[in-house]
């Protein structure tokens, strides 16, 4: 039973990673483990990093050629909950994250993620730098897999919002770090409440 934090940033230890770390730490305090997936490591080295819908239904041909992609999808399918994170790139998610997510078509066909809880975090260069549009895009990506999207609200904090929105440097955005911890707690509570194990 674990929450998978998917870091869509090309930087493994940057602002997005910092927020995802807070989510995972808060979930651990609630008794739910966390794992992190670095999308950049998954798409790096692929001959064709972008899905071209070479088969329908998807036969996962690219997964056979790239073990890192197959392993990433296995981790995603086996997760009890997911939190997607991305910096804001021109008002939306990174190309790396979108490229990876597009290659999860077979997971969608198997309905492996349907009903599992999921949340989102985004970091922008300025206070109103596209974080909310990026969170909305992340939500759409989660919803297309049939996941149950939750915000960063709990009964003992407040109702929350759509997701965690931070301004870089994230380490100095105390409000965003607090919201990330609330999201981690919320996801952990959802996992335990639903008894989601895979």
N, C-alpha and C positions, 0 to 999 in steps of 0.2 A: 504494500500500500504506500504510494508515494505521489507527491505533486511534482509534475514536470515543469520546470521553468525553461521556456524556450527563448533564448537570447538572440533576437534578430539583428543585433548590431554587429558590424564587422569588427568591433573591439571587444575582446573577451573580458576585459577588466575595466570597461568604461562606465558611463553614467547609467545605461540601461541595466548592465550587470549589477550595479550597486542597488538599484531598486529591486531587482529580482532576488538578490541576496536577502534583503529585508523581508520579502514575502516568504521565502523559504525558512528563514530563522524563526519567524513568528509561527509558521505552521509546525515546526519542530517543537516549539514550546507547548503546542496543543497535542503533541503525540503523533504527528504525521510527518514522515520523512520527506525530504525533497531531493530532487536531482536536477542538474542543469544541462541543457543541450545547447551547444554553441553552433548556431546555424552556419556560420562562416566555415567551420571545419567540415561540415556536411557537404556544402556546395563546392568547396575548393577541390580542384583537380578533376572535376567532371568534364567530360568532353563536351557535353551539351547540358549546362546547368539549368536550362529552362525547359519546362514541359512543352512538347510539341504534339501531344495527344496522338502518339504513334500507334496506339491500339485502343479500341473501345469495345467492351470494357477494358480497363487498364490491366495489362498482364505483368506490370512491374519489371519490364525489360531493363530499364535503367538501374533498378535495384540490384539486379544480378551482376551488372558491371561495376557497381560502386558499393562495396560492403558498408561504408560509413552511412550511406543513405538508407540501406536496409536496416541497419542497427538503429538509426534515428527513428525510423518509422515503427520499429518494434517497441522502443522505449515510449513512443507516443501512444501506441495502442494499449500498452500495459499500464499506463498511468491511471491513477484514480481521479486525478484532476489536472488541469493545465493552466498555466499563466503564460500568455504571450507578451513579449516585450519588444519594443522597437523605438529607436530614436526617430525623430521627425525628419524625413527626407522629402522636401518639396511638398509638404502638407500631408504626407501619408507614410506608409511603412517602407522599409528598405527593400531593395530589389532582391537581396539575399533571402530575406524572410519569405517574400512572395514566391520566389523560385522554389524554395523548399516546400512550401505549403501546396503549391500546384502539383507537386509530385506525391501528394497523399491521396490521389484520386481513388486508389484501390481501398484505402482505409475507409473512405466514404462509402464505397460499395459494400464493404463488410459491415458498416454501421457500428464499428468498434467504439466510437466515441459518443454515440448518441446518449444523451441524458447526463453525461458526466459534467460536473461543475467546471467552469472556466472563468478566468478574469484577464484583465489587460493592464499594461503599464506603458507609458510613453514619456519621452524626454525631448524637450525642444530647447533651442538656443536662447529663446526669449520667453517672457511670461505668457504671451499669447502667440506662440510660435507654431501652431498647428497640432498641439497635443490632442485636442478633442477630436479633430478629424482623423487623426491617426488611431486613437482609441476606437472610434467608430469603425474604421477599416478592420482593426483587429477583431472587433465583435463580429463583423460580417464573416470573417474567415472562420471564426469559431462556430457561428451559427450554421454555416454551410456544411459543417460536420455533424450538425444536430446536437451540439453541446448546449448546456444550460448556462447562460451567461449571468454572472453575478457582479455586482459592484462592490466597493469597499465599505460596506456597512454591516454592522452587527447590532444585536439588541442592546449590548452594553456600551456602545459608542454612539452611533447615530445612523441614519438611513444611508449615508454615503452618497456617491455620485456614480457616474458611468464606469470609472476606473481611475487609476492613479496617473496624474499628470504632473510632471516635474519640469523645472527649469534647470539647465546645467549651470554650474556643476551640481549634480544631484546630491552629493555628499553635504552640500550647504543648504539644501532645500529641506528644512526640518519638517515642514508640513507634509511634503510629498513622502518623506521617509516614514512619517507616522501613518499616512494613508496606506503605504505599502504593507506595513505591519498589520493594519486592520484587514487588508485584503488577504494576507496570509492566514490570519486567524479565521476569516470567513470561509475560505476554501477548505481549511482543515475541518471546521465544524460541519460543512456540507458533506465532506467525505465521510466523516464519522456518522453523521445522521442518516445518510443514505446507505451506509454499509458498502460503499463502492470499493471493490478490491481489484478489479481489472476491467 
